[in-house]
């Protein structure tokens, strides 16, 4: 079982370690042990599954398998060549070099484990993936763990039932049955089960349907009970924060594993100020019911490798629902993150734009005190906020009442020029005071 290297696919790696009997960790000999590789090793160790290491790309210039062995030893993993208990094999995927030796090592591990399964009982398996195929409907990838699955068997997986219409192997060829340790794709499920669900063969289709309906009912009840109603404590917390916001998202995708990875990554974006809620996620095209749900719950819809149906598109336009379509998981996460940063209340920072020295003062009746000044630094604007600083101490904060060059009112005065100014509702200005002009600059906040 191969999983994408992206950090979002943690759950997929954990699931893979649970359903396998032996794990082959593939590491490129011209590279290093990556964080995701370490995570895969940790999952395999947590599941108590034996590990065989395959150092690939040994034919590439710059390949150094000993560096990989050294990095593994730093993680407390010693390979057999270095006196440890973990089997390792140098291979080349390009030329096929030593792949037979790797398989021999896997078979040796299998022999030591004494792996056995009964092929005669009703089939039991684990759902690896579920996807929606345009021509074939729901396609479920299953790893058979015991018994034999045959075409025509009534099946149950999670809260969905069905009847096996066709079985295809890993090469897309039709097969009549699948025994223990055989991966197959099943056609005939009524809905898309969740990756990780157990698959069972039951006596009849009606029995499978009854159990599926009961499970679906329980799932709905659980969902309703899990709906968090707002409490006084929560209201208090939101008031304390000041501007609490929520972002409701509906996730639709082509494959269950991708939906799970994307949903988990989006939920991790939640902060104290913005809560991300995944209100619905499922396999398949974006339908009218998804748009109606988005309309009712004020949500946005994210489609991963899927498109809205024609009716859903029209409805989304009428209801003004934001439907975003992606084919790369990083893009979806980045765009939602940017949108959330836009939802954050902006932060304002002070920027000092000018420093003006008062050189003379004139008292004029009905106007107040006028200051004759020199702009020492920057550029003072008529609309700037100002502070009066006397001997390093701020004695007044306010705004300008007027700004003049000679007798003319001006909008701004630059460095090195003289000007006259008077301060709104403040006349206690003295020669030697410094007028500091500043403005509030909006700074975009980051998550």
C-alpha beads as a LAMMPS data file, in Angstrom:
LAMMPS data file: protein, C-alpha beads

447 atoms
446 bonds

1 atom types
1 bond types

-500.0 500.0 xlo xhi
-500.0 500.0 ylo yhi
-500.0 500.0 zlo zhi

Masses

1 110.0

Atoms # bond

1 1 1 0.000 0.000 0.000
2 1 1 1.469 3.290 -1.117
3 1 1 0.409 6.644 0.374
4 1 1 1.128 10.221 -0.785
5 1 1 4.091 11.833 0.959
6 1 1 2.170 14.983 1.961
7 1 1 1.794 15.495 5.730
8 1 1 -2.012 15.735 5.354
9 1 1 -2.250 12.001 4.684
10 1 1 -1.370 10.912 8.251
11 1 1 -4.634 8.993 8.753
12 1 1 -4.063 7.110 5.491
13 1 1 -0.598 5.995 6.632
14 1 1 -1.953 4.901 10.032
15 1 1 -4.717 2.886 8.331
16 1 1 -2.239 1.279 5.972
17 1 1 -0.075 0.097 8.874
18 1 1 -3.120 -1.460 10.578
19 1 1 -4.338 -3.561 7.616
20 1 1 -0.942 -4.879 6.476
21 1 1 1.064 -7.830 7.861
22 1 1 4.447 -6.615 6.587
23 1 1 5.460 -3.037 5.780
24 1 1 8.032 -2.191 3.097
25 1 1 9.443 1.275 3.715
26 1 1 10.912 2.642 0.470
27 1 1 13.658 5.261 0.897
28 1 1 15.574 6.930 -1.960
29 1 1 19.298 6.176 -1.595
30 1 1 20.259 9.570 -3.084
31 1 1 18.126 11.462 -0.552
32 1 1 17.519 11.354 3.211
33 1 1 14.979 9.926 5.667
34 1 1 12.132 12.417 5.289
35 1 1 9.682 13.441 8.082
36 1 1 6.852 11.483 6.379
37 1 1 9.107 8.396 6.198
38 1 1 9.749 8.704 9.946
39 1 1 6.002 9.007 10.478
40 1 1 5.348 5.866 8.378
41 1 1 7.975 3.976 10.442
42 1 1 6.299 5.164 13.673
43 1 1 2.866 4.005 12.419
44 1 1 4.255 0.579 11.506
45 1 1 5.956 0.236 14.911
46 1 1 2.774 1.347 16.716
47 1 1 0.783 -1.302 14.819
48 1 1 3.421 -3.922 15.740
49 1 1 4.069 -4.806 12.077
50 1 1 7.487 -6.108 10.884
51 1 1 9.359 -3.693 8.594
52 1 1 11.528 -4.412 5.563
53 1 1 13.522 -1.465 4.169
54 1 1 14.019 -0.977 0.436
55 1 1 16.727 1.507 -0.544
56 1 1 15.746 2.477 -4.076
57 1 1 17.525 4.550 -6.789
58 1 1 20.891 2.820 -6.062
59 1 1 21.700 3.143 -9.791
60 1 1 21.635 6.956 -9.563
61 1 1 24.909 8.894 -9.314
62 1 1 25.232 10.287 -5.809
63 1 1 23.354 7.353 -4.222
64 1 1 24.651 6.612 -0.725
65 1 1 22.697 3.813 1.032
66 1 1 25.102 3.908 3.995
67 1 1 23.977 7.456 4.802
68 1 1 20.376 6.149 5.006
69 1 1 21.528 3.282 7.281
70 1 1 23.274 5.842 9.471
71 1 1 20.147 8.046 9.707
72 1 1 18.023 4.988 10.575
73 1 1 20.495 3.961 13.291
74 1 1 20.077 7.457 14.789
75 1 1 16.347 6.580 15.062
76 1 1 17.209 3.356 16.948
77 1 1 16.674 1.203 13.858
78 1 1 19.625 -1.045 12.989
79 1 1 19.493 -2.984 9.712
80 1 1 20.820 -6.562 9.498
81 1 1 24.014 -5.510 7.633
82 1 1 24.903 -3.400 10.687
83 1 1 24.067 -6.138 13.198
84 1 1 20.426 -5.195 13.758
85 1 1 17.135 -7.091 13.277
86 1 1 15.588 -5.097 10.387
87 1 1 15.992 -6.510 6.888
88 1 1 17.092 -4.069 4.186
89 1 1 17.681 -4.414 0.456
90 1 1 19.237 -2.086 -2.098
91 1 1 17.070 -2.020 -5.253
92 1 1 16.535 -0.094 -8.454
93 1 1 12.962 0.491 -9.570
94 1 1 14.246 1.579 -12.993
95 1 1 16.294 -1.520 -13.856
96 1 1 14.531 -3.990 -11.549
97 1 1 17.855 -4.818 -9.896
98 1 1 17.518 -6.898 -6.671
99 1 1 13.686 -6.719 -6.575
100 1 1 13.657 -10.557 -6.454
101 1 1 15.942 -10.438 -3.378
102 1 1 13.577 -7.934 -1.711
103 1 1 10.622 -10.286 -2.328
104 1 1 12.644 -13.181 -0.848
105 1 1 13.149 -11.135 2.323
106 1 1 9.416 -10.355 2.476
107 1 1 8.618 -14.097 2.103
108 1 1 11.100 -14.903 4.887
109 1 1 9.294 -12.446 7.190
110 1 1 5.953 -14.017 6.197
111 1 1 7.287 -17.508 6.998
112 1 1 8.526 -16.350 10.407
113 1 1 5.096 -14.803 11.138
114 1 1 3.329 -18.042 10.068
115 1 1 0.572 -16.052 8.352
116 1 1 -2.595 -18.077 7.691
117 1 1 -6.189 -17.363 6.654
118 1 1 -9.233 -19.537 5.977
119 1 1 -10.298 -19.168 2.324
120 1 1 -13.502 -21.190 2.796
121 1 1 -15.454 -18.901 5.130
122 1 1 -17.479 -15.810 4.185
123 1 1 -15.199 -12.999 3.120
124 1 1 -14.040 -10.316 5.548
125 1 1 -11.964 -7.386 4.353
126 1 1 -10.979 -3.775 4.900
127 1 1 -12.001 -0.831 2.723
128 1 1 -8.871 0.899 1.437
129 1 1 -10.538 3.513 -0.737
130 1 1 -13.906 4.457 -2.225
131 1 1 -14.311 6.571 -5.336
132 1 1 -16.979 7.673 -7.767
133 1 1 -16.350 6.572 -11.362
134 1 1 -18.382 8.371 -14.019
135 1 1 -19.208 5.254 -16.030
136 1 1 -19.237 2.592 -13.304
137 1 1 -20.663 4.323 -10.222
138 1 1 -19.192 3.683 -6.772
139 1 1 -15.894 1.765 -6.995
140 1 1 -14.660 0.370 -3.667
141 1 1 -11.080 -0.861 -3.270
142 1 1 -10.940 -3.650 -0.694
143 1 1 -8.195 -5.819 0.762
144 1 1 -9.579 -9.290 1.573
145 1 1 -8.270 -10.440 4.963
146 1 1 -10.114 -13.750 5.337
147 1 1 -12.483 -15.954 3.324
148 1 1 -13.225 -15.625 -0.392
149 1 1 -15.294 -12.878 -2.015
150 1 1 -17.273 -13.904 -5.113
151 1 1 -19.363 -12.110 -7.720
152 1 1 -23.007 -12.023 -6.526
153 1 1 -22.189 -11.940 -2.777
154 1 1 -24.350 -9.575 -0.648
155 1 1 -21.945 -7.174 1.095
156 1 1 -21.960 -4.619 3.913
157 1 1 -19.345 -1.921 4.606
158 1 1 -19.962 0.820 7.168
159 1 1 -23.457 2.216 6.620
160 1 1 -23.685 1.045 2.980
161 1 1 -24.724 -2.266 1.499
162 1 1 -24.798 -3.792 -1.962
163 1 1 -24.249 -6.849 -4.117
164 1 1 -20.973 -7.661 -5.871
165 1 1 -21.667 -6.974 -9.574
166 1 1 -18.063 -7.227 -10.720
167 1 1 -14.559 -7.688 -9.312
168 1 1 -11.404 -6.309 -10.929
169 1 1 -7.793 -6.911 -9.883
170 1 1 -4.937 -4.409 -9.582
171 1 1 -4.408 -4.500 -13.376
172 1 1 -8.069 -3.742 -14.133
173 1 1 -8.796 -7.326 -15.291
174 1 1 -12.113 -8.983 -14.388
175 1 1 -11.895 -11.793 -11.791
176 1 1 -14.579 -14.135 -10.464
177 1 1 -13.326 -14.327 -6.860
178 1 1 -10.752 -12.908 -4.459
179 1 1 -9.170 -14.854 -1.593
180 1 1 -7.168 -13.759 1.483
181 1 1 -4.535 -11.033 0.907
182 1 1 -5.977 -10.191 -2.515
183 1 1 -6.779 -6.541 -3.286
184 1 1 -9.841 -6.030 -5.501
185 1 1 -12.099 -3.290 -6.756
186 1 1 -15.788 -3.965 -6.178
187 1 1 -18.664 -2.608 -8.244
188 1 1 -22.136 -2.763 -6.737
189 1 1 -22.066 -0.742 -3.507
190 1 1 -25.124 1.498 -3.030
191 1 1 -23.009 4.293 -1.512
192 1 1 -19.380 5.130 -0.861
193 1 1 -18.125 3.580 2.404
194 1 1 -15.472 5.352 4.456
195 1 1 -11.863 4.227 4.052
196 1 1 -11.035 1.970 7.001
197 1 1 -14.542 0.435 7.246
198 1 1 -14.740 -3.353 7.580
199 1 1 -16.350 -5.266 4.710
200 1 1 -18.505 -8.315 5.489
201 1 1 -20.353 -10.818 3.317
202 1 1 -23.848 -11.486 4.757
203 1 1 -26.436 -14.173 4.045
204 1 1 -28.809 -12.072 1.987
205 1 1 -29.066 -8.646 0.391
206 1 1 -32.080 -7.738 2.558
207 1 1 -30.100 -8.504 5.747
208 1 1 -27.225 -6.300 4.518
209 1 1 -29.686 -3.494 3.696
210 1 1 -31.359 -3.719 7.134
211 1 1 -28.012 -3.494 8.988
212 1 1 -26.867 -0.618 6.716
213 1 1 -30.089 1.346 7.366
214 1 1 -29.764 0.797 11.122
215 1 1 -26.159 2.024 11.064
216 1 1 -27.146 5.054 8.976
217 1 1 -29.889 5.898 11.487
218 1 1 -27.415 5.630 14.389
219 1 1 -24.968 7.815 12.479
220 1 1 -27.625 10.504 11.981
221 1 1 -28.581 10.373 15.659
222 1 1 -24.925 10.682 16.658
223 1 1 -24.524 13.630 14.309
224 1 1 -27.546 15.386 15.813
225 1 1 -26.339 14.753 19.361
226 1 1 -22.860 15.935 18.493
227 1 1 -24.230 19.285 17.246
228 1 1 -22.812 21.717 19.770
229 1 1 -25.283 24.307 20.976
230 1 1 -23.831 27.530 22.220
231 1 1 -23.339 27.791 25.984
232 1 1 -22.959 30.838 28.254
233 1 1 -19.273 29.983 28.701
234 1 1 -18.811 29.942 24.933
235 1 1 -20.632 33.290 24.570
236 1 1 -18.367 34.699 27.298
237 1 1 -15.269 33.386 25.513
238 1 1 -16.366 34.911 22.202
239 1 1 -17.119 38.262 23.868
240 1 1 -13.692 38.221 25.516
241 1 1 -12.031 37.637 22.135
242 1 1 -14.162 40.411 20.704
243 1 1 -14.616 39.358 17.097
244 1 1 -15.180 35.625 16.879
245 1 1 -15.976 34.256 13.418
246 1 1 -16.934 30.878 12.004
247 1 1 -16.172 29.414 8.585
248 1 1 -18.468 26.543 7.559
249 1 1 -17.171 24.284 4.801
250 1 1 -18.677 21.422 2.762
251 1 1 -16.032 19.126 1.220
252 1 1 -16.773 16.961 -1.823
253 1 1 -14.153 14.850 -3.592
254 1 1 -13.521 11.980 -5.935
255 1 1 -11.768 9.745 -3.397
256 1 1 -12.524 9.254 0.298
257 1 1 -8.852 9.383 1.391
258 1 1 -8.316 12.806 -0.210
259 1 1 -11.510 14.170 1.400
260 1 1 -10.350 12.941 4.803
261 1 1 -6.862 14.444 4.387
262 1 1 -8.238 17.782 3.156
263 1 1 -10.878 18.000 5.926
264 1 1 -8.306 17.230 8.647
265 1 1 -5.911 19.862 7.257
266 1 1 -8.653 22.508 7.111
267 1 1 -9.799 21.781 10.681
268 1 1 -6.213 22.342 11.871
269 1 1 -6.427 25.930 10.548
270 1 1 -8.900 26.844 13.337
271 1 1 -7.717 29.545 15.740
272 1 1 -9.138 31.261 18.845
273 1 1 -10.738 33.892 16.610
274 1 1 -11.878 31.787 13.646
275 1 1 -13.456 28.361 13.985
276 1 1 -13.448 26.083 10.907
277 1 1 -16.405 23.677 10.801
278 1 1 -16.633 20.830 8.272
279 1 1 -20.406 20.423 8.216
280 1 1 -20.519 17.747 5.513
281 1 1 -18.046 15.656 3.519
282 1 1 -18.703 12.907 0.979
283 1 1 -17.590 11.292 -2.268
284 1 1 -19.236 12.409 -5.505
285 1 1 -20.109 15.412 -7.640
286 1 1 -21.420 18.596 -6.002
287 1 1 -25.197 18.135 -5.975
288 1 1 -28.223 20.392 -5.417
289 1 1 -28.612 19.079 -1.850
290 1 1 -25.014 20.223 -1.087
291 1 1 -25.855 23.717 -2.365
292 1 1 -29.069 23.821 -0.307
293 1 1 -27.145 22.713 2.801
294 1 1 -24.533 25.424 2.121
295 1 1 -27.327 27.977 1.738
296 1 1 -28.985 26.939 5.005
297 1 1 -25.747 26.858 7.014
298 1 1 -23.983 29.799 5.316
299 1 1 -21.138 27.582 4.111
300 1 1 -18.723 27.482 1.189
301 1 1 -18.314 24.359 -0.937
302 1 1 -14.911 22.898 -1.791
303 1 1 -14.747 20.407 -4.660
304 1 1 -11.574 18.323 -4.863
305 1 1 -11.220 16.738 -8.332
306 1 1 -15.034 16.918 -8.774
307 1 1 -17.383 19.363 -10.489
308 1 1 -20.927 20.561 -9.686
309 1 1 -23.825 19.102 -11.681
310 1 1 -25.549 21.492 -14.111
311 1 1 -28.530 22.026 -11.785
312 1 1 -26.245 22.488 -8.756
313 1 1 -24.220 25.118 -10.646
314 1 1 -27.373 27.097 -11.537
315 1 1 -28.692 26.818 -7.970
316 1 1 -25.317 27.961 -6.564
317 1 1 -25.424 31.030 -8.825
318 1 1 -28.997 31.867 -7.744
319 1 1 -28.259 31.316 -4.042
320 1 1 -24.864 33.071 -4.390
321 1 1 -22.994 30.147 -2.848
322 1 1 -19.200 30.189 -3.204
323 1 1 -18.093 26.940 -4.901
324 1 1 -14.308 26.473 -5.108
325 1 1 -12.826 23.689 -7.230
326 1 1 -9.305 22.332 -6.712
327 1 1 -7.101 19.540 -7.980
328 1 1 -4.089 20.162 -5.697
329 1 1 -4.460 19.786 -1.921
330 1 1 -1.842 22.498 -1.161
331 1 1 -3.803 25.078 -3.215
332 1 1 -7.032 24.381 -1.316
333 1 1 -5.335 24.697 2.103
334 1 1 -3.438 27.875 1.106
335 1 1 -6.521 29.580 -0.337
336 1 1 -8.683 28.829 2.720
337 1 1 -5.837 30.039 4.944
338 1 1 -5.649 33.321 2.955
339 1 1 -9.445 33.718 3.188
340 1 1 -9.271 33.209 6.974
341 1 1 -6.487 35.787 7.259
342 1 1 -8.815 38.182 5.413
343 1 1 -11.531 37.451 8.003
344 1 1 -9.238 38.442 10.886
345 1 1 -9.800 41.945 12.218
346 1 1 -6.901 44.062 10.912
347 1 1 -4.153 45.158 13.260
348 1 1 -3.016 48.782 13.178
349 1 1 0.567 49.823 13.731
350 1 1 1.806 53.338 14.284
351 1 1 4.223 54.834 11.757
352 1 1 6.025 58.123 12.534
353 1 1 5.999 60.182 9.331
354 1 1 7.544 63.513 10.420
355 1 1 9.421 65.328 13.174
356 1 1 8.905 69.107 13.378
357 1 1 10.778 71.525 15.678
358 1 1 8.966 74.612 17.058
359 1 1 11.247 77.651 16.635
360 1 1 8.895 80.523 17.392
361 1 1 5.383 81.025 18.841
362 1 1 2.826 83.774 18.142
363 1 1 -0.353 84.392 20.123
364 1 1 -3.251 85.566 17.931
365 1 1 -6.623 86.470 19.441
366 1 1 -9.564 84.267 18.405
367 1 1 -7.084 81.806 16.784
368 1 1 -4.778 80.786 19.630
369 1 1 -1.080 80.063 19.550
370 1 1 0.571 79.714 16.144
371 1 1 3.937 77.956 15.973
372 1 1 6.647 78.790 13.471
373 1 1 8.376 75.481 12.721
374 1 1 11.039 73.665 10.729
375 1 1 10.431 70.131 9.382
376 1 1 13.515 68.224 10.537
377 1 1 12.566 64.786 9.189
378 1 1 9.941 63.227 6.912
379 1 1 6.857 65.003 5.578
380 1 1 4.026 66.408 7.719
381 1 1 0.484 66.172 6.370
382 1 1 -2.489 68.317 7.391
383 1 1 -4.488 65.169 8.320
384 1 1 -1.792 63.439 10.423
385 1 1 -2.302 62.699 14.104
386 1 1 0.319 64.549 16.184
387 1 1 2.035 64.488 19.572
388 1 1 3.736 67.400 21.337
389 1 1 6.992 66.261 22.981
390 1 1 8.719 68.486 25.550
391 1 1 12.086 67.323 26.890
392 1 1 11.325 63.716 25.878
393 1 1 7.884 63.653 27.532
394 1 1 4.591 63.538 25.587
395 1 1 2.462 66.418 26.872
396 1 1 -0.373 66.360 24.305
397 1 1 -1.853 64.088 21.625
398 1 1 -4.282 65.470 19.076
399 1 1 -4.682 66.827 15.544
400 1 1 -3.620 69.919 13.592
401 1 1 -6.086 72.783 13.227
402 1 1 -4.131 74.361 10.338
403 1 1 -0.891 73.981 8.360
404 1 1 0.537 76.963 6.414
405 1 1 3.494 77.937 4.235
406 1 1 3.760 81.715 4.518
407 1 1 0.097 82.830 4.256
408 1 1 -1.187 79.890 2.210
409 1 1 -2.929 76.839 3.635
410 1 1 -1.081 73.731 2.415
411 1 1 -1.771 70.012 2.483
412 1 1 1.781 68.904 3.345
413 1 1 5.271 70.265 4.083
414 1 1 8.442 68.293 3.324
415 1 1 11.752 67.988 5.176
416 1 1 13.940 71.117 5.278
417 1 1 11.048 73.591 4.813
418 1 1 9.554 76.030 7.298
419 1 1 5.847 76.081 8.108
420 1 1 3.306 77.536 10.471
421 1 1 0.841 75.396 12.377
422 1 1 -1.605 75.543 15.192
423 1 1 -2.965 72.641 17.183
424 1 1 -6.634 71.892 17.640
425 1 1 -7.763 72.858 21.207
426 1 1 -4.215 73.227 22.570
427 1 1 -2.275 76.456 22.992
428 1 1 0.423 75.644 25.558
429 1 1 3.231 75.293 23.040
430 1 1 6.756 76.544 23.634
431 1 1 9.908 77.109 21.608
432 1 1 11.961 73.902 21.485
433 1 1 8.936 71.554 21.602
434 1 1 8.922 68.751 19.044
435 1 1 5.776 67.959 17.020
436 1 1 5.780 64.274 16.068
437 1 1 3.374 63.425 13.226
438 1 1 2.225 59.801 12.908
439 1 1 -0.370 57.684 11.101
440 1 1 -2.026 54.339 11.752
441 1 1 -0.955 51.740 9.169
442 1 1 -3.086 48.644 8.671
443 1 1 -1.031 45.450 8.976
444 1 1 -2.434 42.253 7.484
445 1 1 -2.583 39.587 10.157
446 1 1 -1.258 36.076 9.651
447 1 1 -2.645 32.871 11.094

Bonds

1 1 1 2
2 1 2 3
3 1 3 4
4 1 4 5
5 1 5 6
6 1 6 7
7 1 7 8
8 1 8 9
9 1 9 10
10 1 10 11
11 1 11 12
12 1 12 13
13 1 13 14
14 1 14 15
15 1 15 16
16 1 16 17
17 1 17 18
18 1 18 19
19 1 19 20
20 1 20 21
21 1 21 22
22 1 22 23
23 1 23 24
24 1 24 25
25 1 25 26
26 1 26 27
27 1 27 28
28 1 28 29
29 1 29 30
30 1 30 31
31 1 31 32
32 1 32 33
33 1 33 34
34 1 34 35
35 1 35 36
36 1 36 37
37 1 37 38
38 1 38 39
39 1 39 40
40 1 40 41
41 1 41 42
42 1 42 43
43 1 43 44
44 1 44 45
45 1 45 46
46 1 46 47
47 1 47 48
48 1 48 49
49 1 49 50
50 1 50 51
51 1 51 52
52 1 52 53
53 1 53 54
54 1 54 55
55 1 55 56
56 1 56 57
57 1 57 58
58 1 58 59
59 1 59 60
60 1 60 61
61 1 61 62
62 1 62 63
63 1 63 64
64 1 64 65
65 1 65 66
66 1 66 67
67 1 67 68
68 1 68 69
69 1 69 70
70 1 70 71
71 1 71 72
72 1 72 73
73 1 73 74
74 1 74 75
75 1 75 76
76 1 76 77
77 1 77 78
78 1 78 79
79 1 79 80
80 1 80 81
81 1 81 82
82 1 82 83
83 1 83 84
84 1 84 85
85 1 85 86
86 1 86 87
87 1 87 88
88 1 88 89
89 1 89 90
90 1 90 91
91 1 91 92
92 1 92 93
93 1 93 94
94 1 94 95
95 1 95 96
96 1 96 97
97 1 97 98
98 1 98 99
99 1 99 100
100 1 100 101
101 1 101 102
102 1 102 103
103 1 103 104
104 1 104 105
105 1 105 106
106 1 106 107
107 1 107 108
108 1 108 109
109 1 109 110
110 1 110 111
111 1 111 112
112 1 112 113
113 1 113 114
114 1 114 115
115 1 115 116
116 1 116 117
117 1 117 118
118 1 118 119
119 1 119 120
120 1 120 121
121 1 121 122
122 1 122 123
123 1 123 124
124 1 124 125
125 1 125 126
126 1 126 127
127 1 127 128
128 1 128 129
129 1 129 130
130 1 130 131
131 1 131 132
132 1 132 133
133 1 133 134
134 1 134 135
135 1 135 136
136 1 136 137
137 1 137 138
138 1 138 139
139 1 139 140
140 1 140 141
141 1 141 142
142 1 142 143
143 1 143 144
144 1 144 145
145 1 145 146
146 1 146 147
147 1 147 148
148 1 148 149
149 1 149 150
150 1 150 151
151 1 151 152
152 1 152 153
153 1 153 154
154 1 154 155
155 1 155 156
156 1 156 157
157 1 157 158
158 1 158 159
159 1 159 160
160 1 160 161
161 1 161 162
162 1 162 163
163 1 163 164
164 1 164 165
165 1 165 166
166 1 166 167
167 1 167 168
168 1 168 169
169 1 169 170
170 1 170 171
171 1 171 172
172 1 172 173
173 1 173 174
174 1 174 175
175 1 175 176
176 1 176 177
177 1 177 178
178 1 178 179
179 1 179 180
180 1 180 181
181 1 181 182
182 1 182 183
183 1 183 184
184 1 184 185
185 1 185 186
186 1 186 187
187 1 187 188
188 1 188 189
189 1 189 190
190 1 190 191
191 1 191 192
192 1 192 193
193 1 193 194
194 1 194 195
195 1 195 196
196 1 196 197
197 1 197 198
198 1 198 199
199 1 199 200
200 1 200 201
201 1 201 202
202 1 202 203
203 1 203 204
204 1 204 205
205 1 205 206
206 1 206 207
207 1 207 208
208 1 208 209
209 1 209 210
210 1 210 211
211 1 211 212
212 1 212 213
213 1 213 214
214 1 214 215
215 1 215 216
216 1 216 217
217 1 217 218
218 1 218 219
219 1 219 220
220 1 220 221
221 1 221 222
222 1 222 223
223 1 223 224
224 1 224 225
225 1 225 226
226 1 226 227
227 1 227 228
228 1 228 229
229 1 229 230
230 1 230 231
231 1 231 232
232 1 232 233
233 1 233 234
234 1 234 235
235 1 235 236
236 1 236 237
237 1 237 238
238 1 238 239
239 1 239 240
240 1 240 241
241 1 241 242
242 1 242 243
243 1 243 244
244 1 244 245
245 1 245 246
246 1 246 247
247 1 247 248
248 1 248 249
249 1 249 250
250 1 250 251
251 1 251 252
252 1 252 253
253 1 253 254
254 1 254 255
255 1 255 256
256 1 256 257
257 1 257 258
258 1 258 259
259 1 259 260
260 1 260 261
261 1 261 262
262 1 262 263
263 1 263 264
264 1 264 265
265 1 265 266
266 1 266 267
267 1 267 268
268 1 268 269
269 1 269 270
270 1 270 271
271 1 271 272
272 1 272 273
273 1 273 274
274 1 274 275
275 1 275 276
276 1 276 277
277 1 277 278
278 1 278 279
279 1 279 280
280 1 280 281
281 1 281 282
282 1 282 283
283 1 283 284
284 1 284 285
285 1 285 286
286 1 286 287
287 1 287 288
288 1 288 289
289 1 289 290
290 1 290 291
291 1 291 292
292 1 292 293
293 1 293 294
294 1 294 295
295 1 295 296
296 1 296 297
297 1 297 298
298 1 298 299
299 1 299 300
300 1 300 301
301 1 301 302
302 1 302 303
303 1 303 304
304 1 304 305
305 1 305 306
306 1 306 307
307 1 307 308
308 1 308 309
309 1 309 310
310 1 310 311
311 1 311 312
312 1 312 313
313 1 313 314
314 1 314 315
315 1 315 316
316 1 316 317
317 1 317 318
318 1 318 319
319 1 319 320
320 1 320 321
321 1 321 322
322 1 322 323
323 1 323 324
324 1 324 325
325 1 325 326
326 1 326 327
327 1 327 328
328 1 328 329
329 1 329 330
330 1 330 331
331 1 331 332
332 1 332 333
333 1 333 334
334 1 334 335
335 1 335 336
336 1 336 337
337 1 337 338
338 1 338 339
339 1 339 340
340 1 340 341
341 1 341 342
342 1 342 343
343 1 343 344
344 1 344 345
345 1 345 346
346 1 346 347
347 1 347 348
348 1 348 349
349 1 349 350
350 1 350 351
351 1 351 352
352 1 352 353
353 1 353 354
354 1 354 355
355 1 355 356
356 1 356 357
357 1 357 358
358 1 358 359
359 1 359 360
360 1 360 361
361 1 361 362
362 1 362 363
363 1 363 364
364 1 364 365
365 1 365 366
366 1 366 367
367 1 367 368
368 1 368 369
369 1 369 370
370 1 370 371
371 1 371 372
372 1 372 373
373 1 373 374
374 1 374 375
375 1 375 376
376 1 376 377
377 1 377 378
378 1 378 379
379 1 379 380
380 1 380 381
381 1 381 382
382 1 382 383
383 1 383 384
384 1 384 385
385 1 385 386
386 1 386 387
387 1 387 388
388 1 388 389
389 1 389 390
390 1 390 391
391 1 391 392
392 1 392 393
393 1 393 394
394 1 394 395
395 1 395 396
396 1 396 397
397 1 397 398
398 1 398 399
399 1 399 400
400 1 400 401
401 1 401 402
402 1 402 403
403 1 403 404
404 1 404 405
405 1 405 406
406 1 406 407
407 1 407 408
408 1 408 409
409 1 409 410
410 1 410 411
411 1 411 412
412 1 412 413
413 1 413 414
414 1 414 415
415 1 415 416
416 1 416 417
417 1 417 418
418 1 418 419
419 1 419 420
420 1 420 421
421 1 421 422
422 1 422 423
423 1 423 424
424 1 424 425
425 1 425 426
426 1 426 427
427 1 427 428
428 1 428 429
429 1 429 430
430 1 430 431
431 1 431 432
432 1 432 433
433 1 433 434
434 1 434 435
435 1 435 436
436 1 436 437
437 1 437 438
438 1 438 439
439 1 439 440
440 1 440 441
441 1 441 442
442 1 442 443
443 1 443 444
444 1 444 445
445 1 445 446
446 1 446 447
